[in-house]
Amino acid sequence: MSSSKMDAYLFCIHCDEETDHTIEYKNNHIHKIQCNNCGVEIKIDQDYVKKHFKEEFVARVLSKPSRMTKEMEKDITGFLKSLPFRVVTKPFRVYKEFHDNK
């Protein structure tokens, strides 16, 4: 079983602010996300996720960090310009896609 870790700056609902987090991967899937400030962690049960969500949707969500990294490496200026709009609209787009495809 392969395992790796990545640092990220994410919003922590417990701290109510953006803080440093550690994302732990197991077999190329997110296993756990932990706030480095308060210690709160979220564990991802891959079996549950695969059982209750469409495979394609799950694969896209779990691969998002690596796809964003590639996009950022390719064109950092374009990535940073589009980020605020994407952050605001993405939750609605995901919600709409999920409910339109039930």
BAMIDREN-49617 format. One record per residue: residue in three letters; y, x, z of N, C-alpha, C in turn. Coordinates in Angstrom, 3 decimals, always signed. Layout:
BEGIN
<nuza><rest>Ala</rest><n_y>Y</n_y><n_x>X</n_x><n_z>Z</n_z><ca_y>Y</ca_y><ca_x>X</ca_x><ca_z>Z</ca_z><c_y>Y</c_y><c_x>X</c_x><c_z>Z</c_z></nuza>
...
//
This chain:
BEGIN
<nuza><rest>Met</rest><n_y>-1.177</n_y><n_x>+0.852</n_x><n_z>+0.000</n_z><ca_y>+0.000</ca_y><ca_x>+0.000</ca_x><ca_z>+0.000</ca_z><c_y>+1.235</c_y><c_x>+0.894</c_x><c_z>+0.000</c_z></nuza>
<nuza><rest>Ser</rest><n_y>+2.074</n_y><n_x>+0.738</n_x><n_z>-1.038</n_z><ca_y>+3.289</ca_y><ca_x>+1.544</ca_x><ca_z>-1.102</ca_z><c_y>+4.397</c_y><c_x>+0.898</c_x><c_z>-0.279</c_z></nuza>
<nuza><rest>Ser</rest><n_y>+5.221</n_y><n_x>+1.743</n_x><n_z>+0.305</n_z><ca_y>+6.291</ca_y><ca_x>+1.264</ca_x><ca_z>+1.170</ca_z><c_y>+7.535</c_y><c_x>+2.117</c_x><c_z>+0.932</c_z></nuza>
<nuza><rest>Ser</rest><n_y>+8.700</n_y><n_x>+1.471</n_x><n_z>+0.937</n_z><ca_y>+9.955</ca_y><ca_x>+2.208</ca_x><ca_z>+0.797</ca_z><c_y>+11.066</c_y><c_x>+1.436</c_x><c_z>+1.508</c_z></nuza>
<nuza><rest>Lys</rest><n_y>+12.182</n_y><n_x>+2.119</n_x><n_z>+1.714</n_z><ca_y>+13.325</ca_y><ca_x>+1.500</ca_x><ca_z>+2.384</ca_z><c_y>+14.577</c_y><c_x>+1.769</c_x><c_z>+1.577</c_z></nuza>
<nuza><rest>Met</rest><n_y>+15.543</n_y><n_x>+0.858</n_x><n_z>+1.715</n_z><ca_y>+16.814</ca_y><ca_x>+0.981</ca_x><ca_z>+1.013</ca_z><c_y>+17.919</c_y><c_x>+0.494</c_x><c_z>+1.950</c_z></nuza>
<nuza><rest>Asp</rest><n_y>+19.055</n_y><n_x>+1.149</n_x><n_z>+1.918</n_z><ca_y>+20.200</ca_y><ca_x>+0.714</ca_x><ca_z>+2.710</ca_z><c_y>+21.086</c_y><c_x>-0.175</c_x><c_z>+1.847</c_z></nuza>
<nuza><rest>Ala</rest><n_y>+21.658</n_y><n_x>-1.210</n_x><n_z>+2.459</n_z><ca_y>+22.543</ca_y><ca_x>-2.129</ca_x><ca_z>+1.738</ca_z><c_y>+23.607</c_y><c_x>-2.651</c_x><c_z>+2.694</c_z></nuza>
<nuza><rest>Tyr</rest><n_y>+24.723</n_y><n_x>-3.030</n_x><n_z>+2.135</n_z><ca_y>+25.825</ca_y><ca_x>-3.610</ca_x><ca_z>+2.897</ca_z><c_y>+25.799</c_y><c_x>-5.103</c_x><c_z>+2.618</c_z></nuza>
<nuza><rest>Leu</rest><n_y>+25.353</n_y><n_x>-5.900</n_x><n_z>+3.600</n_z><ca_y>+25.148</ca_y><ca_x>-7.335</ca_x><ca_z>+3.418</ca_z><c_y>+25.855</c_y><c_x>-8.120</c_x><c_z>+4.521</c_z></nuza>
<nuza><rest>Phe</rest><n_y>+26.014</n_y><n_x>-9.422</n_x><n_z>+4.303</n_z><ca_y>+26.599</ca_y><ca_x>-10.289</ca_x><ca_z>+5.314</ca_z><c_y>+25.533</c_y><c_x>-10.659</c_x><c_z>+6.337</c_z></nuza>
<nuza><rest>Cys</rest><n_y>+25.811</n_y><n_x>-10.451</n_x><n_z>+7.603</n_z><ca_y>+24.888</ca_y><ca_x>-10.798</ca_x><ca_z>+8.690</ca_z><c_y>+25.381</c_y><c_x>-12.097</c_x><c_z>+9.333</c_z></nuza>
<nuza><rest>Ile</rest><n_y>+24.524</n_y><n_x>-13.115</n_x><n_z>+9.345</n_z><ca_y>+24.943</ca_y><ca_x>-14.392</ca_x><ca_z>+9.930</ca_z><c_y>+25.067</c_y><c_x>-14.302</c_x><c_z>+11.453</c_z></nuza>
<nuza><rest>His</rest><n_y>+24.380</n_y><n_x>-13.363</n_x><n_z>+12.061</n_z><ca_y>+24.469</ca_y><ca_x>-13.192</ca_x><ca_z>+13.511</ca_z><c_y>+25.775</c_y><c_x>-12.484</c_x><c_z>+13.899</c_z></nuza>
<nuza><rest>Cys</rest><n_y>+26.108</n_y><n_x>-11.407</n_x><n_z>+13.174</n_z><ca_y>+27.349</ca_y><ca_x>-10.658</ca_x><ca_z>+13.443</ca_z><c_y>+28.574</c_y><c_x>-11.369</c_x><c_z>+12.861</c_z></nuza>
<nuza><rest>Asp</rest><n_y>+28.364</n_y><n_x>-12.261</n_x><n_z>+11.910</n_z><ca_y>+29.412</ca_y><ca_x>-12.992</ca_x><ca_z>+11.201</ca_z><c_y>+30.353</c_y><c_x>-12.045</c_x><c_z>+10.457</c_z></nuza>
<nuza><rest>Glu</rest><n_y>+29.770</n_y><n_x>-11.000</n_x><n_z>+9.862</n_z><ca_y>+30.532</ca_y><ca_x>-10.051</ca_x><ca_z>+9.057</ca_z><c_y>+29.574</c_y><c_x>-9.212</c_x><c_z>+8.214</c_z></nuza>
<nuza><rest>Glu</rest><n_y>+30.133</n_y><n_x>-8.481</n_x><n_z>+7.260</n_z><ca_y>+29.314</ca_y><ca_x>-7.584</ca_x><ca_z>+6.458</ca_z><c_y>+28.988</c_y><c_x>-6.340</c_x><c_z>+7.276</c_z></nuza>
<nuza><rest>Thr</rest><n_y>+27.708</n_y><n_x>-5.974</n_x><n_z>+7.288</n_z><ca_y>+27.248</ca_y><ca_x>-4.821</ca_x><ca_z>+8.056</ca_z><c_y>+26.198</c_y><c_x>-4.061</c_x><c_z>+7.243</c_z></nuza>
<nuza><rest>Asp</rest><n_y>+25.889</n_y><n_x>-2.862</n_x><n_z>+7.703</n_z><ca_y>+24.810</ca_y><ca_x>-2.096</ca_x><ca_z>+7.081</ca_z><c_y>+23.472</c_y><c_x>-2.731</c_x><c_z>+7.430</c_z></nuza>
<nuza><rest>His</rest><n_y>+22.599</n_y><n_x>-2.821</n_x><n_z>+6.447</n_z><ca_y>+21.254</ca_y><ca_x>-3.365</ca_x><ca_z>+6.626</ca_z><c_y>+20.244</c_y><c_x>-2.387</c_x><c_z>+6.049</c_z></nuza>
<nuza><rest>Thr</rest><n_y>+19.015</n_y><n_x>-2.483</n_x><n_z>+6.507</n_z><ca_y>+17.904</ca_y><ca_x>-1.747</ca_x><ca_z>+5.930</ca_z><c_y>+16.952</c_y><c_x>-2.766</c_x><c_z>+5.324</c_z></nuza>
<nuza><rest>Ile</rest><n_y>+16.641</n_y><n_x>-2.567</n_x><n_z>+4.044</n_z><ca_y>+15.698</ca_y><ca_x>-3.439</ca_x><ca_z>+3.346</ca_z><c_y>+14.404</c_y><c_x>-2.660</c_x><c_z>+3.192</c_z></nuza>
<nuza><rest>Glu</rest><n_y>+13.323</n_y><n_x>-3.232</n_x><n_z>+3.684</n_z><ca_y>+12.014</ca_y><ca_x>-2.584</ca_x><ca_z>+3.608</ca_z><c_y>+11.171</c_y><c_x>-3.277</c_x><c_z>+2.546</c_z></nuza>
<nuza><rest>Tyr</rest><n_y>+10.633</n_y><n_x>-2.481</n_x><n_z>+1.648</n_z><ca_y>+9.763</ca_y><ca_x>-2.987</ca_x><ca_z>+0.580</ca_z><c_y>+8.320</c_y><c_x>-2.603</c_x><c_z>+0.866</c_z></nuza>
<nuza><rest>Lys</rest><n_y>+7.395</n_y><n_x>-3.486</n_x><n_z>+0.537</n_z><ca_y>+5.967</ca_y><ca_x>-3.179</ca_x><ca_z>+0.552</ca_z><c_y>+5.395</c_y><c_x>-3.653</c_x><c_z>-0.768</c_z></nuza>
<nuza><rest>Asn</rest><n_y>+4.735</n_y><n_x>-2.759</n_x><n_z>-1.470</n_z><ca_y>+4.185</ca_y><ca_x>-3.075</ca_x><ca_z>-2.798</ca_z><c_y>+5.235</c_y><c_x>-3.652</c_x><c_z>-3.735</c_z></nuza>
<nuza><rest>Asn</rest><n_y>+6.415</n_y><n_x>-3.050</n_x><n_z>-3.727</n_z><ca_y>+7.524</ca_y><ca_x>-3.437</ca_x><ca_z>-4.601</ca_z><c_y>+8.067</c_y><c_x>-4.839</c_x><c_z>-4.339</c_z></nuza>
<nuza><rest>His</rest><n_y>+7.820</n_y><n_x>-5.395</n_x><n_z>-3.175</n_z><ca_y>+8.365</ca_y><ca_x>-6.691</ca_x><ca_z>-2.781</ca_z><c_y>+9.117</c_y><c_x>-6.529</c_x><c_z>-1.457</c_z></nuza>
<nuza><rest>Ile</rest><n_y>+10.181</n_y><n_x>-7.307</n_x><n_z>-1.305</n_z><ca_y>+10.930</ca_y><ca_x>-7.240</ca_x><ca_z>-0.053</ca_z><c_y>+10.048</c_y><c_x>-7.756</c_x><c_z>+1.074</c_z></nuza>
<nuza><rest>His</rest><n_y>+9.893</n_y><n_x>-6.935</n_x><n_z>+2.094</n_z><ca_y>+9.080</ca_y><ca_x>-7.291</ca_x><ca_z>+3.253</ca_z><c_y>+9.958</c_y><c_x>-7.706</c_x><c_z>+4.441</c_z></nuza>
<nuza><rest>Lys</rest><n_y>+11.063</n_y><n_x>-6.959</n_x><n_z>+4.628</n_z><ca_y>+11.898</ca_y><ca_x>-7.205</ca_x><ca_z>+5.806</ca_z><c_y>+13.323</c_y><c_x>-6.723</c_x><c_z>+5.527</c_z></nuza>
<nuza><rest>Ile</rest><n_y>+14.303</n_y><n_x>-7.476</n_x><n_z>+6.040</n_z><ca_y>+15.707</ca_y><ca_x>-7.076</ca_x><ca_z>+5.988</ca_z><c_y>+16.222</c_y><c_x>-7.076</c_x><c_z>+7.420</c_z></nuza>
<nuza><rest>Gln</rest><n_y>+16.783</n_y><n_x>-5.946</n_x><n_z>+7.855</n_z><ca_y>+17.229</ca_y><ca_x>-5.829</ca_x><ca_z>+9.241</ca_z><c_y>+18.670</c_y><c_x>-5.353</c_x><c_z>+9.296</c_z></nuza>
<nuza><rest>Cys</rest><n_y>+19.478</n_y><n_x>-6.046</n_x><n_z>+10.115</n_z><ca_y>+20.862</ca_y><ca_x>-5.644</ca_x><ca_z>+10.348</ca_z><c_y>+20.862</c_y><c_x>-4.413</c_x><c_z>+11.248</c_z></nuza>
<nuza><rest>Asn</rest><n_y>+21.522</n_y><n_x>-3.365</n_x><n_z>+10.814</n_z><ca_y>+21.580</ca_y><ca_x>-2.133</ca_x><ca_z>+11.609</ca_z><c_y>+22.569</c_y><c_x>-2.244</c_x><c_z>+12.762</c_z></nuza>
<nuza><rest>Asn</rest><n_y>+23.410</n_y><n_x>-3.280</n_x><n_z>+12.753</n_z><ca_y>+24.402</ca_y><ca_x>-3.468</ca_x><ca_z>+13.805</ca_z><c_y>+23.813</c_y><c_x>-4.214</c_x><c_z>+15.011</c_z></nuza>
<nuza><rest>Cys</rest><n_y>+23.213</n_y><n_x>-5.381</n_x><n_z>+14.758</n_z><ca_y>+22.715</ca_y><ca_x>-6.212</ca_x><ca_z>+15.865</ca_z><c_y>+21.190</c_y><c_x>-6.209</c_x><c_z>+15.996</c_z></nuza>
<nuza><rest>Gly</rest><n_y>+20.497</n_y><n_x>-5.721</n_x><n_z>+14.970</n_z><ca_y>+19.042</ca_y><ca_x>-5.643</ca_x><ca_z>+15.031</ca_z><c_y>+18.297</c_y><c_x>-6.880</c_x><c_z>+14.560</c_z></nuza>
<nuza><rest>Val</rest><n_y>+19.011</n_y><n_x>-7.951</n_x><n_z>+14.235</n_z><ca_y>+18.351</ca_y><ca_x>-9.170</ca_x><ca_z>+13.753</ca_z><c_y>+17.645</c_y><c_x>-8.846</c_x><c_z>+12.437</c_z></nuza>
<nuza><rest>Glu</rest><n_y>+16.411</n_y><n_x>-9.335</n_x><n_z>+12.322</n_z><ca_y>+15.672</ca_y><ca_x>-9.063</ca_x><ca_z>+11.099</ca_z><c_y>+15.088</c_y><c_x>-10.344</c_x><c_z>+10.517</c_z></nuza>
<nuza><rest>Ile</rest><n_y>+14.945</n_y><n_x>-10.314</n_x><n_z>+9.208</n_z><ca_y>+14.333</ca_y><ca_x>-11.421</ca_x><ca_z>+8.477</ca_z><c_y>+13.101</c_y><c_x>-10.857</c_x><c_z>+7.798</c_z></nuza>
<nuza><rest>Lys</rest><n_y>+11.956</n_y><n_x>-11.458</n_x><n_z>+8.072</n_z><ca_y>+10.716</ca_y><ca_x>-11.031</ca_x><ca_z>+7.424</ca_z><c_y>+10.379</c_y><c_x>-12.026</c_x><c_z>+6.323</c_z></nuza>
<nuza><rest>Ile</rest><n_y>+9.907</n_y><n_x>-11.497</n_x><n_z>+5.216</n_z><ca_y>+9.556</ca_y><ca_x>-12.318</ca_x><ca_z>+4.062</ca_z><c_y>+8.035</c_y><c_x>-12.375</c_x><c_z>+3.961</c_z></nuza>
<nuza><rest>Asp</rest><n_y>+7.477</n_y><n_x>-13.572</n_x><n_z>+4.053</n_z><ca_y>+6.036</ca_y><ca_x>-13.777</ca_x><ca_z>+3.907</ca_z><c_y>+5.745</c_y><c_x>-14.020</c_x><c_z>+2.432</c_z></nuza>
<nuza><rest>Gln</rest><n_y>+5.286</n_y><n_x>-12.995</n_x><n_z>+1.739</n_z><ca_y>+5.057</ca_y><ca_x>-13.085</ca_x><ca_z>+0.304</ca_z><c_y>+4.031</c_y><c_x>-14.160</c_x><c_z>-0.066</c_z></nuza>
<nuza><rest>Asp</rest><n_y>+3.005</n_y><n_x>-14.343</n_x><n_z>+0.747</n_z><ca_y>+2.003</ca_y><ca_x>-15.373</ca_x><ca_z>+0.457</ca_z><c_y>+2.633</c_y><c_x>-16.766</c_x><c_z>+0.495</c_z></nuza>
<nuza><rest>Tyr</rest><n_y>+3.477</n_y><n_x>-17.017</n_x><n_z>+1.489</n_z><ca_y>+4.166</ca_y><ca_x>-18.307</ca_x><ca_z>+1.587</ca_z><c_y>+5.083</c_y><c_x>-18.518</c_x><c_z>+0.386</c_z></nuza>
<nuza><rest>Val</rest><n_y>+5.846</n_y><n_x>-17.488</n_x><n_z>+0.050</n_z><ca_y>+6.788</ca_y><ca_x>-17.579</ca_x><ca_z>-1.066</ca_z><c_y>+6.042</c_y><c_x>-17.904</c_x><c_z>-2.358</c_z></nuza>
<nuza><rest>Lys</rest><n_y>+4.965</n_y><n_x>-17.174</n_x><n_z>-2.619</n_z><ca_y>+4.197</ca_y><ca_x>-17.397</ca_x><ca_z>-3.852</ca_z><c_y>+3.565</c_y><c_x>-18.781</c_x><c_z>-3.880</c_z></nuza>
<nuza><rest>Lys</rest><n_y>+3.173</n_y><n_x>-19.291</n_x><n_z>-2.739</n_z><ca_y>+2.519</ca_y><ca_x>-20.594</ca_x><ca_z>-2.667</ca_z><c_y>+3.504</c_y><c_x>-21.740</c_x><c_z>-2.897</c_z></nuza>
<nuza><rest>His</rest><n_y>+4.746</n_y><n_x>-21.590</n_x><n_z>-2.455</n_z><ca_y>+5.695</ca_y><ca_x>-22.697</ca_x><ca_z>-2.468</ca_z><c_y>+6.774</c_y><c_x>-22.635</c_x><c_z>-3.548</c_z></nuza>
<nuza><rest>Phe</rest><n_y>+6.867</n_y><n_x>-21.557</n_x><n_z>-4.265</n_z><ca_y>+7.897</ca_y><ca_x>-21.429</ca_x><ca_z>-5.285</ca_z><c_y>+7.283</c_y><c_x>-20.988</c_x><c_z>-6.606</c_z></nuza>
<nuza><rest>Lys</rest><n_y>+7.951</n_y><n_x>-21.363</n_x><n_z>-7.683</n_z><ca_y>+7.458</ca_y><ca_x>-20.984</ca_x><ca_z>-8.996</ca_z><c_y>+7.419</c_y><c_x>-19.470</c_x><c_z>-9.120</c_z></nuza>
<nuza><rest>Glu</rest><n_y>+6.367</n_y><n_x>-18.976</n_x><n_z>-9.757</n_z><ca_y>+6.170</ca_y><ca_x>-17.533</ca_x><ca_z>-9.897</ca_z><c_y>+7.354</c_y><c_x>-16.836</c_x><c_z>-10.556</c_z></nuza>
<nuza><rest>Glu</rest><n_y>+7.844</n_y><n_x>-17.401</n_x><n_z>-11.635</n_z><ca_y>+8.940</ca_y><ca_x>-16.776</ca_x><ca_z>-12.364</ca_z><c_y>+10.193</c_y><c_x>-16.696</c_x><c_z>-11.501</c_z></nuza>
<nuza><rest>Phe</rest><n_y>+10.497</n_y><n_x>-17.768</n_x><n_z>-10.784</n_z><ca_y>+11.667</ca_y><ca_x>-17.812</ca_x><ca_z>-9.915</ca_z><c_y>+11.546</c_y><c_x>-16.755</c_x><c_z>-8.814</c_z></nuza>
<nuza><rest>Val</rest><n_y>+10.389</n_y><n_x>-16.687</n_x><n_z>-8.198</n_z><ca_y>+10.146</ca_y><ca_x>-15.714</ca_x><ca_z>-7.126</ca_z><c_y>+10.285</c_y><c_x>-14.301</c_x><c_z>-7.656</c_z></nuza>
<nuza><rest>Ala</rest><n_y>+9.710</n_y><n_x>-14.030</n_x><n_z>-8.806</n_z><ca_y>+9.779</ca_y><ca_x>-12.685</ca_x><ca_z>-9.388</ca_z><c_y>+11.229</c_y><c_x>-12.287</c_x><c_z>-9.657</c_z></nuza>
<nuza><rest>Arg</rest><n_y>+12.024</n_y><n_x>-13.222</n_x><n_z>-10.152</n_z><ca_y>+13.429</ca_y><ca_x>-12.927</ca_x><ca_z>-10.426</ca_z><c_y>+14.209</c_y><c_x>-12.658</c_x><c_z>-9.149</c_z></nuza>
<nuza><rest>Val</rest><n_y>+13.980</n_y><n_x>-13.454</n_x><n_z>-8.124</n_z><ca_y>+14.691</ca_y><ca_x>-13.258</ca_x><ca_z>-6.854</ca_z><c_y>+14.325</c_y><c_x>-11.910</c_x><c_z>-6.235</c_z></nuza>
<nuza><rest>Leu</rest><n_y>+13.037</n_y><n_x>-11.599</n_x><n_z>-6.229</n_z><ca_y>+12.592</ca_y><ca_x>-10.366</ca_x><ca_z>-5.588</ca_z><c_y>+12.957</c_y><c_x>-9.114</c_x><c_z>-6.378</c_z></nuza>
<nuza><rest>Ser</rest><n_y>+13.167</n_y><n_x>-9.258</n_x><n_z>-7.671</n_z><ca_y>+13.535</ca_y><ca_x>-8.098</ca_x><ca_z>-8.487</ca_z><c_y>+15.055</c_y><c_x>-7.950</c_x><c_z>-8.629</c_z></nuza>
<nuza><rest>Lys</rest><n_y>+15.823</n_y><n_x>-8.872</n_x><n_z>-8.070</n_z><ca_y>+17.283</ca_y><ca_x>-8.857</ca_x><ca_z>-8.219</ca_z><c_y>+17.922</c_y><c_x>-7.539</c_x><c_z>-7.761</c_z></nuza>
<nuza><rest>Pro</rest><n_y>+17.541</n_y><n_x>-6.973</n_x><n_z>-6.618</n_z><ca_y>+18.188</ca_y><ca_x>-5.712</ca_x><ca_z>-6.212</ca_z><c_y>+18.032</c_y><c_x>-4.598</c_x><c_z>-7.241</c_z></nuza>
<nuza><rest>Ser</rest><n_y>+16.845</n_y><n_x>-4.449</n_x><n_z>-7.811</n_z><ca_y>+16.647</ca_y><ca_x>-3.373</ca_x><ca_z>-8.790</ca_z><c_y>+17.358</c_y><c_x>-3.676</c_x><c_z>-10.101</c_z></nuza>
<nuza><rest>Arg</rest><n_y>+17.410</n_y><n_x>-4.956</n_x><n_z>-10.500</n_z><ca_y>+18.131</ca_y><ca_x>-5.310</ca_x><ca_z>-11.724</ca_z><c_y>+19.626</c_y><c_x>-5.077</c_x><c_z>-11.562</c_z></nuza>
<nuza><rest>Met</rest><n_y>+20.156</n_y><n_x>-5.383</n_x><n_z>-10.381</n_z><ca_y>+21.590</ca_y><ca_x>-5.149</ca_x><ca_z>-10.135</ca_z><c_y>+21.907</c_y><c_x>-3.659</c_x><c_z>-10.125</c_z></nuza>
<nuza><rest>Thr</rest><n_y>+21.011</n_y><n_x>-2.868</n_x><n_z>-9.571</n_z><ca_y>+21.217</ca_y><ca_x>-1.414</ca_x><ca_z>-9.553</ca_z><c_y>+21.269</c_y><c_x>-0.861</c_x><c_z>-10.970</c_z></nuza>
<nuza><rest>Lys</rest><n_y>+20.351</n_y><n_x>-1.295</n_x><n_z>-11.830</n_z><ca_y>+20.345</ca_y><ca_x>-0.846</ca_x><ca_z>-13.228</ca_z><c_y>+21.627</c_y><c_x>-1.271</c_x><c_z>-13.944</c_z></nuza>
<nuza><rest>Glu</rest><n_y>+22.053</n_y><n_x>-2.505</n_x><n_z>-13.701</n_z><ca_y>+23.278</ca_y><ca_x>-3.009</ca_x><ca_z>-14.314</ca_z><c_y>+24.482</c_y><c_x>-2.196</c_x><c_z>-13.854</c_z></nuza>
<nuza><rest>Met</rest><n_y>+24.526</n_y><n_x>-1.868</n_x><n_z>-12.577</n_z><ca_y>+25.621</ca_y><ca_x>-1.094</ca_x><ca_z>-12.010</ca_z><c_y>+25.640</c_y><c_x>+0.319</c_x><c_z>-12.605</c_z></nuza>
<nuza><rest>Glu</rest><n_y>+24.466</n_y><n_x>+0.930</n_x><n_z>-12.749</n_z><ca_y>+24.385</ca_y><ca_x>+2.272</ca_x><ca_z>-13.315</ca_z><c_y>+24.821</c_y><c_x>+2.291</c_x><c_z>-14.781</c_z></nuza>
<nuza><rest>Lys</rest><n_y>+24.546</n_y><n_x>+1.210</n_x><n_z>-15.495</n_z><ca_y>+24.876</ca_y><ca_x>+1.128</ca_x><ca_z>-16.919</ca_z><c_y>+26.383</c_y><c_x>+0.976</c_x><c_z>-17.143</c_z></nuza>
<nuza><rest>Asp</rest><n_y>+27.048</n_y><n_x>+0.131</n_x><n_z>-16.341</n_z><ca_y>+28.476</ca_y><ca_x>-0.150</ca_x><ca_z>-16.521</ca_z><c_y>+29.102</c_y><c_x>-0.556</c_x><c_z>-15.184</c_z></nuza>
<nuza><rest>Ile</rest><n_y>+29.493</n_y><n_x>+0.418</n_x><n_z>-14.389</n_z><ca_y>+30.011</ca_y><ca_x>+0.149</ca_x><ca_z>-13.045</ca_z><c_y>+31.293</c_y><c_x>-0.692</c_x><c_z>-13.091</c_z></nuza>
<nuza><rest>Thr</rest><n_y>+32.167</n_y><n_x>-0.446</n_x><n_z>-14.054</n_z><ca_y>+33.429</ca_y><ca_x>-1.195</ca_x><ca_z>-14.138</ca_z><c_y>+33.173</c_y><c_x>-2.669</c_x><c_z>-14.435</c_z></nuza>
<nuza><rest>Gly</rest><n_y>+32.358</n_y><n_x>-2.944</n_x><n_z>-15.434</n_z><ca_y>+32.028</ca_y><ca_x>-4.331</ca_x><ca_z>-15.770</ca_z><c_y>+31.311</c_y><c_x>-5.023</c_x><c_z>-14.635</c_z></nuza>
<nuza><rest>Phe</rest><n_y>+30.427</n_y><n_x>-4.288</n_x><n_z>-13.982</n_z><ca_y>+29.674</ca_y><ca_x>-4.840</ca_x><ca_z>-12.851</ca_z><c_y>+30.629</c_y><c_x>-5.250</c_x><c_z>-11.732</c_z></nuza>
<nuza><rest>Leu</rest><n_y>+31.545</n_y><n_x>-4.355</n_x><n_z>-11.357</n_z><ca_y>+32.474</ca_y><ca_x>-4.640</ca_x><ca_z>-10.267</ca_z><c_y>+33.453</c_y><c_x>-5.763</c_x><c_z>-10.615</c_z></nuza>
<nuza><rest>Lys</rest><n_y>+33.863</n_y><n_x>-5.843</n_x><n_z>-11.880</n_z><ca_y>+34.763</ca_y><ca_x>-6.923</ca_x><ca_z>-12.295</ca_z><c_y>+34.081</c_y><c_x>-8.283</c_x><c_z>-12.208</c_z></nuza>
<nuza><rest>Ser</rest><n_y>+32.803</n_y><n_x>-8.348</n_x><n_z>-12.548</n_z><ca_y>+32.103</ca_y><ca_x>-9.638</ca_x><ca_z>-12.571</ca_z><c_y>+31.553</c_y><c_x>-10.038</c_x><c_z>-11.206</c_z></nuza>
<nuza><rest>Leu</rest><n_y>+31.456</n_y><n_x>-9.107</n_x><n_z>-10.283</n_z><ca_y>+30.804</ca_y><ca_x>-9.366</ca_x><ca_z>-8.999</ca_z><c_y>+31.434</c_y><c_x>-10.500</c_x><c_z>-8.177</c_z></nuza>
<nuza><rest>Pro</rest><n_y>+32.752</n_y><n_x>-10.544</n_x><n_z>-7.988</n_z><ca_y>+33.304</ca_y><ca_x>-11.633</ca_x><ca_z>-7.167</ca_z><c_y>+32.959</c_y><c_x>-13.026</c_x><c_z>-7.714</c_z></nuza>
<nuza><rest>Phe</rest><n_y>+33.076</n_y><n_x>-13.219</n_x><n_z>-9.010</n_z><ca_y>+32.743</ca_y><ca_x>-14.509</ca_x><ca_z>-9.620</ca_z><c_y>+31.259</c_y><c_x>-14.825</c_x><c_z>-9.435</c_z></nuza>
<nuza><rest>Arg</rest><n_y>+30.417</n_y><n_x>-13.835</n_x><n_z>-9.638</n_z><ca_y>+28.975</ca_y><ca_x>-14.045</ca_x><ca_z>-9.526</ca_z><c_y>+28.563</c_y><c_x>-14.377</c_x><c_z>-8.097</c_z></nuza>
<nuza><rest>Val</rest><n_y>+29.187</n_y><n_x>-13.725</n_x><n_z>-7.133</n_z><ca_y>+28.858</ca_y><ca_x>-13.985</ca_x><ca_z>-5.730</ca_z><c_y>+29.201</c_y><c_x>-15.431</c_x><c_z>-5.357</c_z></nuza>
<nuza><rest>Val</rest><n_y>+30.306</n_y><n_x>-15.921</n_x><n_z>-5.884</n_z><ca_y>+30.735</ca_y><ca_x>-17.283</ca_x><ca_z>-5.579</ca_z><c_y>+29.861</c_y><c_x>-18.313</c_x><c_z>-6.289</c_z></nuza>
<nuza><rest>Thr</rest><n_y>+29.501</n_y><n_x>-18.053</n_x><n_z>-7.550</n_z><ca_y>+28.788</ca_y><ca_x>-19.072</ca_x><ca_z>-8.339</ca_z><c_y>+27.267</c_y><c_x>-18.989</c_x><c_z>-8.239</c_z></nuza>
<nuza><rest>Lys</rest><n_y>+26.718</n_y><n_x>-17.862</n_x><n_z>-7.845</n_z><ca_y>+25.256</ca_y><ca_x>-17.691</ca_x><ca_z>-7.861</ca_z><c_y>+24.516</c_y><c_x>-18.702</c_x><c_z>-6.988</c_z></nuza>
<nuza><rest>Pro</rest><n_y>+24.942</n_y><n_x>-18.968</n_x><n_z>-5.763</n_z><ca_y>+24.198</ca_y><ca_x>-19.954</ca_x><ca_z>-4.964</ca_z><c_y>+24.092</c_y><c_x>-21.316</c_x><c_z>-5.656</c_z></nuza>
<nuza><rest>Phe</rest><n_y>+25.170</n_y><n_x>-21.766</n_x><n_z>-6.288</n_z><ca_y>+25.132</ca_y><ca_x>-23.046</ca_x><ca_z>-6.992</ca_z><c_y>+24.201</c_y><c_x>-22.975</c_x><c_z>-8.201</c_z></nuza>
<nuza><rest>Arg</rest><n_y>+24.263</n_y><n_x>-21.869</n_x><n_z>-8.958</n_z><ca_y>+23.406</ca_y><ca_x>-21.735</ca_x><ca_z>-10.141</ca_z><c_y>+21.934</c_y><c_x>-21.713</c_x><c_z>-9.753</c_z></nuza>
<nuza><rest>Val</rest><n_y>+21.595</n_y><n_x>-21.041</n_x><n_z>-8.666</n_z><ca_y>+20.202</ca_y><ca_x>-21.004</ca_x><ca_z>-8.206</ca_z><c_y>+19.766</c_y><c_x>-22.387</c_x><c_z>-7.740</c_z></nuza>
<nuza><rest>Tyr</rest><n_y>+20.609</n_y><n_x>-23.058</n_x><n_z>-6.978</n_z><ca_y>+20.304</ca_y><ca_x>-24.410</ca_x><ca_z>-6.506</ca_z><c_y>+20.054</c_y><c_x>-25.349</c_x><c_z>-7.683</c_z></nuza>
<nuza><rest>Lys</rest><n_y>+20.952</n_y><n_x>-25.298</n_x><n_z>-8.665</n_z><ca_y>+20.835</ca_y><ca_x>-26.166</ca_x><ca_z>-9.834</ca_z><c_y>+19.550</c_y><c_x>-25.867</c_x><c_z>-10.605</c_z></nuza>
<nuza><rest>Glu</rest><n_y>+19.260</n_y><n_x>-24.607</n_x><n_z>-10.832</n_z><ca_y>+18.041</ca_y><ca_x>-24.236</ca_x><ca_z>-11.562</ca_z><c_y>+16.794</c_y><c_x>-24.695</c_x><c_z>-10.812</c_z></nuza>
<nuza><rest>Phe</rest><n_y>+16.778</n_y><n_x>-24.491</n_x><n_z>-9.520</n_z><ca_y>+15.618</ca_y><ca_x>-24.841</ca_x><ca_z>-8.717</ca_z><c_y>+15.374</c_y><c_x>-26.351</c_x><c_z>-8.755</c_z></nuza>
<nuza><rest>His</rest><n_y>+16.439</n_y><n_x>-27.141</n_x><n_z>-8.612</n_z><ca_y>+16.274</ca_y><ca_x>-28.602</ca_x><ca_z>-8.568</ca_z><c_y>+16.092</c_y><c_x>-29.221</c_x><c_z>-9.952</c_z></nuza>
<nuza><rest>Asp</rest><n_y>+16.616</n_y><n_x>-28.580</n_x><n_z>-10.988</n_z><ca_y>+16.419</ca_y><ca_x>-29.094</ca_x><ca_z>-12.355</ca_z><c_y>+14.995</c_y><c_x>-28.853</c_x><c_z>-12.851</c_z></nuza>
<nuza><rest>Asn</rest><n_y>+14.314</n_y><n_x>-27.875</n_x><n_z>-12.272</n_z><ca_y>+12.966</ca_y><ca_x>-27.520</ca_x><ca_z>-12.746</ca_z><c_y>+11.852</c_y><c_x>-28.001</c_x><c_z>-11.842</c_z></nuza>
<nuza><rest>Lys</rest><n_y>+12.126</n_y><n_x>-28.909</n_x><n_z>-10.932</n_z><ca_y>+11.081</ca_y><ca_x>-29.410</ca_x><ca_z>-10.033</ca_z><c_y>+10.097</c_y><c_x>-30.264</c_x><c_z>-10.776</c_z></nuza>
//
